[in-house]
Amino acid sequence: MSLRISFELDEDDLQHFRLIMEQARQTASRLPPEDIVAAAEELLKDVEGRTVPGFIVDRLQKLELMIRMLSDIEWRLPHQEASRVLHALAYFAEPEDLIPDHIPGLGFLDDAIMIELVVRELRHEIEAYQDFRKYRERLEREQGHAVAASRKGWLDDRRKELQKRMRRRRKRGVGSPFSG
């Protein structure tokens, strides 16, 4: 048997989390980027082997994706975007959580909420990285082995795909006010 519980964070609740995140960002600004990433990785290690609710596992997978986005050499996230991701990870560099992680069933709830909030903040960066990963996986399938994919190659490939789509739509007359 499963039980579904949902709740809504109102503007005051969100403001509370924003304040906590801002405090964490100020504290983390004094840390080297690798320490911020290491703290987020430590959270993932702490969860290994524990029984945690599925909704927390889902959020932790998103946290892992953000960490990979920073460390993926082929992706080469530009400095401005890398800073945004590091700021998003700042909460996990704080040694004290709102809810201590050792509390069964609820210990990672604050982490899951914070991850959800930063995922929404970084949705464009995450979508672009997921698109790049799919491109790299497609190249590996086509070539039958691991390949070095570049951002430039991905962008060139993506541009070609979009231009093909544009031509197909134009040929079908989609979007033209003059087509019948």
Secondary structure per residue as TSV (DSSP state, phi and psi in degrees):
chain	resnum	aa	ss	phi	psi
A	1	M	-	360.0	138.4
A	2	S	-	-119.6	159.9
A	3	L	-	-130.1	127.9
A	4	R	-	-101.8	124.5
A	5	I	-	-123.9	127.9
A	6	S	-	-128.7	152.3
A	7	F	-	-145.2	159.2
A	8	E	-	-118.5	133.4
A	9	L	-	-93.1	121.5
A	10	D	-	-84.1	-179.2
A	11	E	H	-60.5	-36.8
A	12	D	H	-65.0	-40.8
A	13	D	H	-63.0	-45.7
A	14	L	H	-63.1	-38.7
A	15	Q	H	-61.9	-38.6
A	16	H	H	-60.5	-46.6
A	17	F	H	-67.3	-36.6
A	18	R	H	-61.7	-41.1
A	19	L	H	-63.5	-44.7
A	20	I	H	-61.6	-42.9
A	21	M	H	-65.5	-40.8
A	22	E	H	-62.2	-41.3
A	23	Q	H	-63.6	-41.4
A	24	A	H	-64.9	-38.7
A	25	R	H	-65.4	-39.2
A	26	Q	H	-64.3	-43.3
A	27	T	H	-65.3	-44.3
A	28	A	H	-70.2	-20.5
A	29	S	T	-62.8	-19.4
A	30	R	T	-90.1	-2.6
A	31	L	S	-100.3	148.8
A	32	P	-	-68.4	149.3
A	33	P	H	-52.4	-37.7
A	34	E	H	-65.7	-28.4
A	35	D	H	-71.5	-36.2
A	36	I	H	-65.4	-46.2
A	37	V	H	-64.0	-42.0
A	38	A	H	-61.1	-37.8
A	39	A	H	-65.6	-40.9
A	40	A	H	-66.5	-39.8
A	41	E	H	-64.1	-35.5
A	42	E	H	-62.4	-38.9
A	43	L	H	-60.1	-43.9
A	44	L	H	-61.8	-39.9
A	45	K	H	-66.6	-38.4
A	46	D	H	-61.1	-30.4
A	47	V	H	-80.9	-27.8
A	48	E	T	-52.7	132.5
A	49	G	T	82.0	-8.6
A	50	R	S	-93.5	153.0
A	51	T	-	-90.8	113.1
A	52	V	-	-127.2	153.2
A	53	P	-	-59.3	150.0
A	54	G	H	-58.0	-37.1
A	55	F	H	-66.0	-26.8
A	56	I	H	-76.8	-40.7
A	57	V	H	-58.4	-43.5
A	58	D	H	-58.0	-44.2
A	59	R	H	-69.3	-37.8
A	60	L	H	-65.2	-31.8
A	61	Q	H	-65.4	-34.8
A	62	K	H	-68.7	-37.0
A	63	L	H	-62.0	-44.2
A	64	E	H	-61.2	-38.2
A	65	L	H	-63.2	-40.5
A	66	M	H	-64.8	-38.1
A	67	I	H	-64.7	-44.0
A	68	R	H	-62.1	-37.7
A	69	M	H	-57.7	-37.7
A	70	L	H	-74.2	-35.3
A	71	S	H	-97.3	-4.2
A	72	D	-	-74.7	107.9
A	73	I	T	-63.0	-37.3
A	74	E	T	-70.8	-27.8
A	75	W	T	-75.3	-39.1
A	76	R	-	46.9	67.0
A	77	L	-	-61.2	125.4
A	78	P	-	-58.6	155.1
A	79	H	H	-52.7	-46.4
A	80	Q	H	-61.2	-44.6
A	81	E	H	-70.8	-37.3
A	82	A	H	-61.7	-39.2
A	83	S	H	-63.1	-39.8
A	84	R	H	-61.6	-42.1
A	85	V	H	-67.1	-42.8
A	86	L	H	-60.7	-41.4
A	87	H	H	-61.8	-36.4
A	88	A	H	-67.1	-31.6
A	89	L	H	-84.4	-6.6
A	90	A	G	-56.3	-37.4
A	91	Y	G	-57.0	-33.8
A	92	F	G	-79.6	-8.0
A	93	A	G	-85.9	-9.8
A	94	E	-	-77.5	127.5
A	95	P	S	-69.6	-25.4
A	96	E	S	-110.6	125.6
A	97	D	-	-89.5	166.6
A	98	L	S	-63.9	-43.5
A	99	I	S	-118.2	118.2
A	100	P	-	-56.7	135.7
A	101	D	T	-62.7	-22.1
A	102	H	T	-77.8	-6.1
A	103	I	S	-77.2	116.5
A	104	P	T	-58.9	135.5
A	105	G	T	80.3	-31.0
A	106	L	T	-119.2	-12.9
A	107	G	T	-58.0	-29.0
A	108	F	T	-103.3	8.1
A	109	L	H	-60.8	-46.3
A	110	D	H	-62.7	-37.0
A	111	D	H	-64.3	-43.4
A	112	A	H	-63.5	-40.7
A	113	I	H	-64.0	-45.9
A	114	M	H	-64.4	-40.4
A	115	I	H	-60.9	-45.4
A	116	E	H	-59.6	-41.5
A	117	L	H	-65.7	-42.7
A	118	V	H	-74.7	-29.6
A	119	V	H	-63.2	-39.5
A	120	R	H	-65.4	-37.8
A	121	E	H	-67.4	-33.5
A	122	L	T	-106.0	20.4
A	123	R	H	-57.4	-37.1
A	124	H	H	-69.3	-41.2
A	125	E	H	-64.5	-42.4
A	126	I	H	-66.4	-43.7
A	127	E	H	-61.5	-42.9
A	128	A	H	-63.4	-41.7
A	129	Y	H	-66.8	-40.7
A	130	Q	H	-62.9	-38.7
A	131	D	H	-62.6	-43.8
A	132	F	H	-62.1	-42.4
A	133	R	H	-62.6	-39.7
A	134	K	H	-63.9	-40.6
A	135	Y	H	-59.6	-47.5
A	136	R	H	-62.6	-42.7
A	137	E	H	-63.1	-39.4
A	138	R	H	-63.8	-42.6
A	139	L	H	-60.2	-42.4
A	140	E	H	-64.9	-39.5
A	141	R	H	-65.2	-43.9
A	142	E	H	-66.1	-37.5
A	143	Q	H	-95.3	-10.7
A	144	G	T	78.1	10.4
A	145	H	S	-158.5	170.3
A	146	A	-	-65.5	135.7
A	147	V	-	-127.5	156.8
A	148	A	-	-88.6	114.3
A	149	A	-	-100.8	144.0
A	150	S	-	-115.8	157.8
A	151	R	H	-60.4	-41.8
A	152	K	H	-62.3	-45.2
A	153	G	H	-61.2	-41.5
A	154	W	H	-63.0	-46.2
A	155	L	H	-63.3	-42.2
A	156	D	H	-60.7	-45.8
A	157	D	H	-63.5	-43.5
A	158	R	H	-63.8	-42.0
A	159	R	H	-61.1	-43.1
A	160	K	H	-62.1	-42.8
A	161	E	H	-61.0	-44.3
A	162	L	H	-66.3	-37.4
A	163	Q	H	-68.6	-37.7
A	164	K	H	-61.6	-44.3
A	165	R	H	-61.3	-42.6
A	166	M	H	-59.3	-44.8
A	167	R	H	-66.9	-41.6
A	168	R	H	-60.6	-45.4
A	169	R	H	-65.6	-40.2
A	170	R	H	-64.1	-41.3
A	171	K	H	-62.3	-38.2
A	172	R	H	-79.3	-12.0
A	173	G	T	80.9	15.6
A	174	V	T	-67.0	126.1
A	175	G	T	88.3	-3.4
A	176	S	-	-88.4	127.8
A	177	P	T	-71.0	-12.5
A	178	F	T	-99.6	-5.1
A	179	S	-	-84.2	150.8
A	180	G	-	-87.4	360.0
